[in-house]
Amino acid sequence: MIERGSWQTDGHVIVCGLKGVGLRTVEQLHRNGVSVVVVDDDPDLRLARIVESWGVTHIQRSAHQGDGLVEAGLDTASAVVCTETSELATLEIAMRVREARPDVRLVVQLANESVGRALERVTGKGSVLDVATLAAPSFVEACLGQPSHEIEVSGERFAVVKLTVDADEGFNRTFRGHFGNLAPVAVIPADGGEMACCPGRDHPVAAGDRVAVFGTPDELERSGVDVARAARAAHPSVSLILNLRRRLRALLQTNSKGLVFSLVGLLALLVLSTVVIHFGYVDHATHRHLGLLASTYFMVETLATVGFGDYSFAAQSAWLQVFAIGLIVVGVTLVTTSFALFTNILVSRRIEQSLGRRRVPGMAGHVVVVGLGSVGIRVVEGLLAEGRGVVVVERDDDNRYLDRARALGVPVVIGDATQHQTHTTVNLADASAVAILTSADLTNIETGLAVRESLGDRWEEVPVVLRVFDRDLARMMERNFGFAHVRSTSALAAPWFVGAALGLDVLETFYVDQQPFVVGHLSIAPGGGLQGLAMQDLSARTRVIALRHAGAESVLEHPPRRGTRFEGGDEAYLLGPYEELLQVLRRDQSTGSAQSG
């Protein structure tokens, strides 16, 4: 028999599939008191043991074939979340669920955009989610070092901006004294203490503390926070001289250096021969030496073996005829060699580009993306949308996204990202960021450590964004190896799946330091646990950023006053760690008298 959750009185949640975002979805549902049943006929044994240790019911039957869904209690379930990795199985499960229970909340993971749009017309708007699309913006922000994250709430623009507290003569030791009426999202102490999530404005701050503040662009500007300037500071430009120097150095380190030497020799020969002819050649028609322009024309004509016949060495002195012989031999050799090398470079680059092995000599300030999976290609698209140069490293030359990346004009290098030679090929030394996004934790860690070695002294200044599924492993990587940008696609995407299953509309997810935050929309249930509750009585780690009262659709109150109370039908917009937002949702869905503040 399926055990019911203490607060989810209208049924349990069925989760189909444990891989990827499935485990994190089950974890968050279970931690928030929701009764969960997992259906997976071919689970990863490690993941199966984890959910069983939580006391979660696991039915090892097929959800898309047989009676796995029936055994899981589909007839009494409040929601079904499908995170199967097989798109065909996902399609079949979604249609089977919708036919059997048209009223049940249904959320499915589907990466194929065209199939997803078609399925959404059957299962309902907002029912189809893609983990890669949801997680990619956070990776892009980390790569670009963006200090701000823009949020749109009911047509109103807001921003979360990350700042460092400066000490000055008038320094005030509270957040309010330093940032006025801006809302604090997080305070990260400079001494390494624990992050404070959504603290009050009277929270103490010290010089060097890092803070995340929230407000509209106008509010931020009035408080002295220039969002546009902070964004520009996160995109340092490369000087023209430095860029030219890097390109010249890269050119000399590639196969093009033979062409460079040949062209330099040809130019030197042209200058030398022009000078000799100018002073040594006598025009018998005028009995004068040739001018510089005529001498240059004569030498170009000679080196190019055109021979128009307007000038000749036949009537010149013997030493000049000997010089002409040497000039013709050396000149023809240099010209033909230059043409051969130039043709070789054109053909080689065309072959390398078609095979995905195009080199990127001279690129500076670009982002190196390792791993061209569903997450990788969306991160590439996001970086290109921000105007950044991108180079991709992919090990599999049969990768399904290779053609898509090349169509975007992105250089793709087929190689092993753990090897120093590959780092040289993609010009890692001059990269502005590295995103390591393969689907294997071990590969990402190995690549990250190799990149750290190659960056050397630049390790502290270049963001290296690491995709790691296991959160405990991510924390150890941060503590022991100094990785400051470890991200989990599952941690970023799970709130969207959990929220959709329980009735919380997730609008945005983003990171502050290593803590994921969520912006969500909640309709206050009439007679629910939040009705009559004052803003100040919510969880200290949750912030109501805006409130639209029932019957006042055109008015969005932001920020609401501390004494403002929720009423049934109000539209509340919340910000905080998603565990906290789920607790608020839990409270709203509970029945009974609301407590007054």
Secondary structure, 3 states (H helix, E strand, C coil): CCCCCCCCCCCCEEEECCCCHHHHHHHHHHHCCCCEEEECCCCCHHHHHHHHHCCCEEECCCCCCCCHHHHCCHHHCCEEEECCCCHHHHHHHHHHHHHHCCCCEEEEECCCHHHHHHHHHHHCCCCEECHHHHHHHHHHHHHHCCCEEEEEECCEEEEEEEEECCCCCCCCCEHHHHHCCCEEEEEECCCCCCCEECCCCCCECCCCCEEEEEECHHHHHHCCCCHHHHHHHCCCCCCHHHHHHHHHHHHHCCCCHHHHHHHHHHHHHHHHHHHHHHHHCEECCCCEECCHHHHHHHHHHHHCCCCCCCCCCCCCCHHHHHHHHHHHHHHHHHHHHHHHHHHHHHHHHHHHHHHCECCCCCCCCCEEEECCCHHHHHHHHHHHHCCCCEEEEECCCCCCCHHHHHHCCCCEEECCCCCHHHHHHCCHHHCCEEEECCCCHHHHHHHHHHHHHHHHHHHHCCCEEEECCCHHHHHHHHHHHCCCEEECHHHHHHHHHHHHHHCCEEEEEEEECCEEEEEEEEECCCCECCCCCEHHHCCCCCEEEEEECCCCCCCCECCCCCCCECCCCCEEEEEECHHHHHHHHHHHHCECCCCCC
